[in-house]
Amino acid sequence: VEGRVELWHNSRRAAIVPGQQATLSKTDSGFMLAKADIRQALAWKNGEFRFEKMSIQGIMRQLSRWYEAEVEFKGNVEGAHLSGVFSKTDDIKQLLEVLETTGLVAFQIKGKKITVLSK
């Protein structure tokens, strides 16, 4: 958000400033700089889940970690990409009810196990 970060890897060097992100190339050709989504990057600090056109699998991976739940998928949920912002203090049942309003998926909850059903 503020300041400057210097990055080194082997003989490669880069610096990033607010609004930028860096990734190291797989071929070790150096760092690739790009514009960063600051709201997404700081969501964890602000106590938020922030999903931007994220697959339902990606969303459920984050939710399962945060709420310590097991997730199972039934049916084809490929192609279900959703966006939204939720507080991490929200009850998971409320959050899943909102996701169900998309008409793309449904959920069954039994204890700590969540089953994602395609619609």
Backbone bond lengths (Angstrom), bond angles and torsions (degrees), N, CA, C in turn:
res aa  C-N    CA-C-N  psi(-1)  N-CA   C-N-CA  omega(-1)  CA-C   N-CA-C  phi
1 V - - - 1.449 - - 1.521 109.91 -
2 E 1.331 115.42 -35.33 1.460 118.69 176.68 1.526 108.58 -148.19
3 G 1.299 115.46 156.33 1.459 120.13 179.14 1.515 112.41 96.50
4 R 1.308 114.83 -158.52 1.466 121.84 -176.64 1.524 107.36 -148.64
5 V 1.322 116.95 142.12 1.462 121.86 178.99 1.522 108.55 -122.47
6 E 1.325 115.22 127.82 1.465 121.02 176.43 1.523 108.13 -96.27
7 L 1.324 116.55 134.94 1.456 122.70 -179.45 1.525 109.59 -119.49
8 W 1.331 116.17 138.61 1.465 121.86 176.25 1.508 108.77 -133.84
9 H 1.306 115.71 140.59 1.466 122.27 171.32 1.520 106.38 -150.92
10 N 1.333 115.01 117.47 1.468 120.31 -172.94 1.527 107.89 51.45
11 S 1.289 118.32 -123.42 1.469 119.69 179.87 1.530 111.72 -96.15
12 R 1.313 117.42 3.50 1.467 121.70 -179.36 1.525 109.81 -86.08
13 R 1.325 114.27 142.83 1.456 119.67 -177.38 1.529 109.34 -142.95
14 A 1.329 116.06 144.27 1.459 120.99 176.85 1.522 108.22 -154.02
15 A 1.307 115.73 162.16 1.459 121.46 175.61 1.522 107.37 -133.23
16 I 1.326 115.00 138.90 1.460 118.95 176.02 1.525 109.15 -119.85
17 V 1.305 114.87 149.58 1.464 123.21 179.37 1.526 108.25 -121.98
18 P 1.322 118.19 170.23 1.462 119.63 -179.18 1.532 112.10 -51.11
19 G 1.325 114.29 134.45 1.457 120.70 -179.28 1.517 113.65 93.52
20 Q 1.339 117.33 0.22 1.464 120.79 179.89 1.521 110.11 -119.15
21 Q 1.327 113.93 156.65 1.462 121.22 170.69 1.515 107.80 -136.07
22 A 1.316 115.44 156.94 1.463 120.21 -179.19 1.513 109.34 -129.18
23 T 1.314 115.32 144.26 1.458 121.63 172.00 1.521 107.19 -129.88
24 L 1.309 115.30 148.18 1.454 120.70 178.05 1.518 107.65 -92.11
25 S 1.314 116.47 128.87 1.463 119.50 -178.01 1.518 110.65 -66.74
26 K 1.316 116.32 150.80 1.463 121.50 178.85 1.519 111.93 -68.32
27 T 1.312 116.85 -24.82 1.464 120.73 -178.09 1.528 112.00 -90.50
28 D 1.349 116.57 5.57 1.461 122.56 179.88 1.523 111.96 61.89
29 S 1.335 115.79 32.45 1.458 118.58 177.05 1.523 111.19 -90.27
30 G 1.300 116.65 11.71 1.454 119.94 175.69 1.512 112.32 115.61
31 F 1.310 114.06 -168.91 1.455 121.54 -179.38 1.517 110.29 -91.41
32 M 1.318 114.93 144.30 1.457 120.55 173.83 1.526 106.90 -110.13
33 L 1.317 116.47 123.10 1.454 121.66 -179.62 1.520 109.60 -97.40
34 A 1.314 115.61 142.65 1.468 121.09 179.49 1.518 109.12 -148.99
35 K 1.313 114.65 164.44 1.459 120.04 175.92 1.531 108.16 -70.43
36 A 1.320 116.71 136.48 1.469 121.82 -178.95 1.526 110.17 -99.62
37 D 1.326 115.67 148.09 1.461 121.69 171.62 1.531 105.86 -88.89
38 I 1.313 116.36 96.60 1.460 121.75 -174.14 1.522 111.36 -61.85
39 R 1.334 117.67 -40.15 1.475 119.54 179.60 1.523 110.62 -60.82
40 Q 1.335 117.19 -41.00 1.462 121.35 178.97 1.525 110.63 -67.77
41 A 1.317 115.86 -43.63 1.465 120.18 -177.27 1.527 112.31 -65.55
42 L 1.315 117.71 -30.91 1.461 121.32 -177.27 1.528 113.62 -99.20
43 A 1.309 117.35 3.36 1.466 120.28 -178.53 1.526 111.30 -56.24
44 W 1.327 118.29 -41.86 1.465 121.45 -179.49 1.522 110.70 -59.64
45 K 1.346 116.95 -40.07 1.462 121.65 -178.42 1.527 111.26 -69.65
46 N 1.321 115.17 -32.18 1.460 120.91 -178.79 1.517 112.69 -88.64
47 G 1.336 116.95 4.46 1.461 120.48 178.48 1.517 113.43 70.64
48 E 1.323 115.98 36.95 1.463 120.76 -176.71 1.525 111.93 -124.69
49 F 1.326 113.82 152.73 1.455 122.05 160.50 1.515 104.12 -97.99
50 R 1.310 118.13 129.63 1.463 121.63 177.82 1.516 107.22 -128.13
51 F 1.319 115.70 111.85 1.455 121.72 -178.44 1.519 108.79 -110.47
52 E 1.323 117.17 124.36 1.457 122.60 178.24 1.525 108.63 -120.00
53 K 1.320 116.35 101.97 1.464 121.86 -179.14 1.528 110.51 49.08
54 M 1.329 115.86 45.63 1.459 122.32 -177.47 1.520 109.87 -93.45
55 S 1.321 116.02 144.57 1.462 120.63 177.13 1.521 109.33 -65.02
56 I 1.320 116.08 152.60 1.460 120.07 178.07 1.530 110.02 -61.99
57 Q 1.327 117.08 -30.85 1.463 120.29 177.10 1.537 110.32 -64.61
58 G 1.324 117.12 -43.40 1.457 121.41 178.07 1.520 112.36 -64.73
59 I 1.316 115.77 -41.52 1.468 120.25 177.54 1.515 110.26 -61.82
60 M 1.313 116.29 -47.81 1.461 119.87 -177.16 1.524 111.73 -67.63
61 R 1.314 117.75 -29.81 1.471 121.11 176.35 1.535 109.43 -62.53
62 Q 1.343 116.58 -44.48 1.463 120.14 178.53 1.524 111.66 -66.86
63 L 1.331 116.27 -43.58 1.463 119.88 -178.85 1.521 111.32 -65.62
64 S 1.345 116.51 -38.97 1.466 118.97 -178.79 1.528 111.12 -64.50
65 R 1.316 117.14 -36.58 1.466 120.04 177.93 1.526 111.15 -67.97
66 W 1.322 116.06 -47.04 1.461 120.26 -175.71 1.530 112.12 -66.75
67 Y 1.338 115.69 -43.95 1.459 120.25 -176.34 1.530 112.95 -94.92
68 E 1.331 117.04 4.12 1.458 123.04 -179.99 1.531 111.15 52.10
69 A 1.324 114.56 53.10 1.462 120.90 -178.85 1.522 109.95 -117.52
70 E 1.323 115.02 153.65 1.461 121.75 174.17 1.527 107.00 -93.35
71 V 1.329 117.28 137.17 1.463 121.35 -178.56 1.515 110.14 -119.63
72 E 1.320 115.53 135.13 1.463 122.63 176.37 1.527 107.54 -127.67
73 F 1.318 116.93 141.50 1.459 122.18 178.96 1.519 109.52 -109.36
74 K 1.332 116.30 134.30 1.459 121.57 174.31 1.514 107.87 -127.09
75 G 1.312 114.84 125.96 1.458 119.55 -177.64 1.516 110.45 90.21
76 N 1.306 116.30 177.51 1.456 122.80 -176.51 1.528 109.81 -91.35
77 V 1.314 116.11 109.04 1.461 120.84 176.87 1.529 111.24 -106.56
78 E 1.333 116.42 9.61 1.462 120.67 176.29 1.526 108.27 -59.65
79 G 1.284 116.37 142.63 1.463 120.36 178.10 1.517 113.56 88.22
80 A 1.318 117.68 -7.15 1.463 120.32 176.92 1.524 108.05 -86.20
81 H 1.325 116.17 101.54 1.466 122.31 178.51 1.518 107.82 -118.68
82 L 1.330 115.53 131.63 1.457 120.58 -173.86 1.523 111.03 -130.23
83 S 1.325 114.88 158.21 1.456 121.83 176.01 1.519 108.41 -128.88
84 G 1.309 116.09 147.19 1.448 120.23 176.65 1.511 111.19 169.23
85 V 1.323 114.97 166.88 1.464 122.31 177.63 1.517 107.30 -128.07
86 F 1.327 115.82 128.69 1.451 121.68 -179.54 1.518 109.18 -132.14
87 S 1.313 116.48 147.52 1.459 120.91 175.06 1.522 108.97 -78.05
88 K 1.312 116.20 141.11 1.458 120.18 177.82 1.524 111.76 -72.49
89 T 1.325 117.08 -7.69 1.462 120.19 176.11 1.524 111.52 -88.49
90 D 1.341 117.30 -8.66 1.468 120.96 178.16 1.518 110.04 -64.95
91 D 1.309 115.66 147.55 1.453 121.87 173.25 1.530 108.10 -69.82
92 I 1.311 117.32 138.16 1.469 120.32 -176.63 1.522 111.71 -60.87
93 K 1.323 117.99 -33.46 1.464 119.73 179.22 1.525 110.89 -62.83
94 Q 1.324 117.78 -40.68 1.460 121.27 177.52 1.519 110.82 -63.66
95 L 1.312 116.03 -43.52 1.451 121.37 -179.35 1.528 110.96 -62.01
96 L 1.332 116.52 -44.65 1.464 120.50 179.96 1.523 111.19 -66.73
97 E 1.328 117.89 -34.88 1.464 120.89 176.65 1.528 110.84 -61.58
98 V 1.326 117.01 -40.51 1.464 120.77 177.30 1.522 109.97 -64.24
99 L 1.330 117.75 -43.83 1.462 120.81 178.74 1.529 111.39 -62.41
100 E 1.321 117.07 -33.84 1.467 120.69 178.43 1.526 112.16 -65.89
101 T 1.323 117.95 -28.12 1.467 120.36 -178.49 1.528 112.38 -64.76
102 T 1.324 117.62 -13.34 1.465 120.78 177.05 1.527 111.28 -70.19
103 G 1.333 116.69 -21.23 1.455 120.91 -177.05 1.515 113.43 78.66
104 L 1.329 118.17 4.60 1.463 121.51 -178.14 1.526 113.03 -91.11
105 V 1.334 116.13 -31.40 1.455 121.09 -176.49 1.523 109.97 -143.13
106 A 1.333 114.55 162.69 1.462 122.26 171.92 1.518 107.02 -132.50
107 F 1.320 116.67 161.40 1.456 121.01 -176.82 1.515 110.80 -131.32
108 Q 1.319 115.07 143.86 1.459 122.44 170.42 1.520 105.98 -121.04
109 I 1.328 116.12 132.56 1.461 120.73 -178.82 1.521 108.99 -119.39
110 K 1.316 115.81 126.17 1.464 122.51 175.10 1.511 107.04 -133.03
111 G 1.325 116.33 101.79 1.461 120.50 -177.03 1.517 109.54 64.06
112 K 1.327 116.43 -122.58 1.462 121.99 -179.91 1.534 113.02 -97.22
113 K 1.342 116.73 12.21 1.460 120.92 -179.61 1.531 109.50 -108.37
114 I 1.336 115.01 128.20 1.458 122.20 178.33 1.518 107.77 -115.29
115 T 1.330 115.87 125.09 1.464 120.93 175.63 1.522 107.82 -104.87
116 V 1.325 115.68 126.17 1.459 122.46 178.06 1.513 107.75 -97.94
117 L 1.334 115.64 122.66 1.459 122.03 -177.60 1.521 109.66 -111.85
118 S 1.329 116.85 135.52 1.451 119.66 175.66 1.507 109.38 -75.98
119 K 1.297 117.40 152.35 1.472 121.45 179.16 1.509 109.48 -111.37
